[in-house]
Amino acid sequence: MLKIGLIFSLLCAPPPPPSIPDTSVLREIILVPIPSGSFQLGTGDTSDPWFEMSRPVHTVKIDSFLLSTFEITQDQYQRVMGENPSLMKDDSTRPVDQVSWIDAVNFCNRLSRLAGFDPCYSPSSRNCDFNRNGFRLPTEAEWEYACRAGTSTRYNTGDSEQALSRAGWYIGNSRGTTHPIGLKEPNAWGLYDMHGNVWEWCNDYFIEYSKSEANNPTGPRYGDSKVLRGGGWHFPAAGCACAYRHRGQPSYKLSFVGFRVARRQMPPRPLPPRHRKRN
């Protein structure tokens, strides 16, 4: 029993840190402020079976937060975690792939420590503490809100497949592989590759939508699978839409799945009190 327990603990342990932490990666992971607001999450399109799990459409309010401009690259992942698990290794500026949800949150915690922030994820339960200032995965609602960037079309560039081709790599233009980050058009908030290239892990467990309005929803505390958003290089156009939802087991490692990181929008520091002028 002792031997079995030892093997289990080794399998569940997070990967060892790189021998020399590379803090320069912190300057390269650029986060942009996403403004607070409300939007219609999901879609009201009842004619397309692709969006069965994206209904009913409902109003969601989102507080401001920070989101990385790009998907995490292979080079950045290597410098933080000490390894590159990707299948598509010809160019280290491609998004990292073959990372599980567990790998992604381990990256977030390690990046937080590297920056001197409080890690958001519990090492044991991997539940997220949204009050901490460290890096985390975006919630599903945050992800769709940021992807849309104020639009209500199928893609943030329009409704047609031609519009998608301007914004992302999918089965129609990817030539069967990932591509370096940032080669397509950004959305109105300066975010690249929100459509296609690699699917992106979200923080939430997958659950069916309700009709109720929601304020900063974070999904259920327990579940079987995690939300994936954005579509990937291998997927048809419909699956790269803003509203399309997919899911995967937290341990899945696939050549078309990666992630980007988010952070809480911290309030500005109060200014020091002004000294009264002497008469």
Buried (B, 14 or more C-beta within 10 A) or exposed (E): EEEEEEEEEEEEEBEEEBEEBBEEBEEEBEBEEBBEEEBBBBBEBEEEEBBEBBBBBBEBBBBEBBBBBBBBBBBBBBBBBBEBBBEBEEBBBBBBBBBBBBBBBBBBBBBBBBBEBEBBBEEEEBBBEBEBBBBBBBBBBBBBBBBBBEBEEBBBBBEEBEBBBBBBBBBBBBEEBBBBBBEBBBBEBEBBBBBBBBBBBBBBBBBEBEEEEBEBBBBEEEBEBBBBBBBBBBBEBBBBBBBBBBBBEBEBBBBBBBBBBBBBBEEEEEEEEEEEEEE
